[in-house]
Amino acid sequence: MTISFDDFQKVEVRVGTVTRAEPFPEARKPAIKLWVDFGDAIGEKKTSAQITKYYQAEALVGRQVAAVVNFPPKQIGKFMSEILVLGFPDAEGEVVLLSVDHPVPNGGRLF
């Protein structure tokens, strides 16, 4: 399927820094709750991510991640997810986070 540039512009992929992370044992599949700072214009948003194969909660704090920030909130159990943190599947389908290789300002938009 081909999309237009205008379609691409509708998806806000931004970079942010994980400020807090904790295990989410209540989730159906193993997951980690994340709070991500996207800077003054967007603020802090939260999500849960099924990233437990390669990541421990405490090691994620301070890491910059990419996320879609303009999806509507989604209830996941008793937790409200506000963003979608992005990653790619490895050979077994486990998530490997998409991230920047040099520090950039929080809130920067993918282009």
Buried (B, 14 or more C-beta within 10 A) or exposed (E): EEEEEEEEEEBBBBBBBBBBBBBBEEBEEEBBBBBBBBBEEBEBBBBBBBBBEEBEBEEBBEBBBBBBBEBEEEEBEEBEBBBBBBBEEEEEEBBEBBEEEEEEEBBBEBE
